[in-house]
């Protein structure tokens, strides 16, 4: 029981710390993810539509950078994905988590548009019981610190980088 409380406390702290590094989005015009490619603009988090557990188009209108995504994946101030997931590709990194499933061969299980949806808002894909946060969502629950309201954990570019990296894990 104490282990579960520690994991929950650590996850809560991680989400709070991660949110502090997010990007703030306010107002602006609404447009679909597919339009980002045409306009070269970033899709604001409130305008991202998850349909059939997928976000079909890039949030930035361009593919993510694999090398940058790999760095975001392990960065404790950004994705910090290793805190919850194991990944053989990063075997030299310490402290792989086991809260979430292993990400070995994840690209064989999920398409890029599905990975994007999971990163954007895992709760919209897996349901409210999942402990995985929405990394590009403004739906973060109650009692959010005032300085973090309207901010995401990751930027659209960071999400696309992690999608690109995960898509290499076949």
C-alpha positions in Angstrom: 0.0 0.0 0.0 2.8 2.4 0.9 4.4 1.7 -2.5 1.3 2.6 -4.4 1.0 5.9 -2.4 4.6 6.7 -3.2 4.1 6.1 -6.9 0.9 8.2 -6.9 2.7 11.0 -5.0 5.7 10.8 -7.3 3.4 10.9 -10.4 1.5 13.9 -9.0 4.7 15.7 -8.3 6.1 14.9 -11.7 2.9 16.2 -13.4 3.1 19.4 -11.4 6.7 19.9 -12.2 6.2 19.0 -15.9 3.3 21.4 -16.2 5.5 24.3 -15.0 7.6 23.9 -18.2 4.6 23.9 -20.6 3.5 26.5 -23.1 0.7 28.9 -22.5 -2.0 29.1 -25.1 -4.8 31.6 -25.0 -7.5 32.6 -27.4 -6.6 32.6 -31.1 -8.6 31.3 -34.0 -9.9 27.8 -33.9 -8.7 25.4 -36.7 -8.4 21.7 -37.2 -5.1 19.8 -37.1 -5.2 19.2 -40.8 -5.2 23.0 -41.4 -1.9 23.4 -39.5 -0.1 21.8 -42.4 -1.6 24.3 -44.8 -1.1 27.3 -42.6 2.2 26.4 -40.9 0.6 27.2 -37.6 0.5 25.2 -34.4 -2.9 23.8 -33.4 -3.7 25.1 -29.9 -4.5 22.4 -27.4 -8.2 23.4 -27.1 -8.6 22.9 -30.8 -7.2 19.3 -31.1 -9.8 16.8 -31.9 -9.4 13.1 -30.9 -11.5 11.0 -33.1 -11.5 7.2 -33.0 -8.6 7.3 -30.5 -6.4 9.2 -33.1 -5.2 12.7 -34.0 -4.7 12.3 -37.7 -2.5 15.3 -38.5 0.6 16.8 -37.0 0.0 19.5 -34.4 2.7 21.6 -36.0 2.0 20.9 -39.7 5.3 19.0 -40.0 6.9 15.7 -38.8 8.6 15.7 -35.5 12.4 15.4 -35.0 13.3 11.8 -33.9 16.5 12.8 -32.1 14.8 15.7 -30.3 11.9 13.4 -29.4 14.2 10.9 -27.8 15.7 13.7 -25.6 12.2 14.9 -24.6 11.3 11.3 -23.8 13.9 11.1 -21.0 14.1 14.8 -19.9 12.8 14.9 -16.4 11.5 18.5 -16.9 9.5 17.5 -20.0 8.0 14.2 -21.0 9.9 12.1 -18.3 8.3 9.1 -20.0 10.9 6.7 -18.4 9.5 7.5 -15.0 6.5 5.3 -15.9 7.6 3.2 -18.9 10.5 0.9 -19.7 12.2 1.2 -23.1 15.0 -1.1 -24.2 16.2 1.5 -26.7 17.2 3.6 -23.7 18.8 0.8 -21.7 21.7 3.0 -20.7 19.4 5.4 -18.9 18.6 4.7 -15.3 15.3 4.2 -13.5 12.9 2.8 -16.1 9.4 2.8 -14.6 6.8 0.0 -14.6 3.6 2.0 -13.9 2.8 2.1 -17.6 3.4 -0.6 -20.3 6.8 -1.1 -21.8 7.3 0.9 -24.9 9.4 -1.7 -26.6 7.9 -2.3 -30.1 5.3 0.4 -29.4 5.2 1.4 -33.1 4.1 -2.2 -33.9 1.1 -1.8 -31.6 0.1 1.9 -32.3 0.0 4.0 -35.4 1.6 7.5 -35.2 -1.8 9.2 -35.1 -2.8 7.0 -32.2 0.4 7.7 -30.3 -0.3 11.4 -30.9 -3.8 11.1 -29.4 -2.4 9.2 -26.3 0.2 11.9 -25.8 -2.2 14.7 -26.3 -4.8 13.4 -23.8 -4.4 9.8 -22.6 -7.6 10.1 -20.5 -9.6 10.7 -23.8 -8.2 7.5 -25.1 -7.9 5.2 -22.1 -10.5 6.7 -19.8 -10.4 8.9 -16.6 -8.8 6.1 -14.5 -5.5 6.2 -16.3 -2.7 7.9 -14.4 -1.0 9.1 -17.6 -1.5 12.8 -17.9 -2.6 14.6 -21.0 0.7 16.2 -22.2 -1.0 18.6 -24.6 -4.4 19.1 -23.0 -5.9 21.8 -20.9 -8.2 19.3 -19.2 -6.0 18.7 -16.2 -8.5 18.4 -13.4 -9.3 20.5 -10.3 -7.2 22.6 -8.1 -4.6 23.5 -10.6 -2.0 26.0 -9.4 -3.0 29.4 -10.7 0.3 30.0 -12.5 -0.2 26.7 -14.4 -3.8 27.4 -15.6 -3.9 27.5 -19.4 -0.5 25.7 -19.8 0.3 22.3 -21.3 3.1 20.0 -20.1 4.6 19.7 -23.6 4.5 22.0 -26.6 3.1 20.8 -29.9 6.6 20.4 -31.3 7.7 18.3 -28.3 4.6 16.0 -28.8 5.5 15.6 -32.4 9.1 14.8 -31.5 8.1 12.1 -29.1 5.6 10.7 -31.7 8.5 10.6 -34.2 10.8 8.8 -31.7 8.1 6.3 -30.6 7.4 5.6 -34.2 10.9 4.2 -34.6 10.4 1.6 -31.9 9.3 -1.4 -34.0 
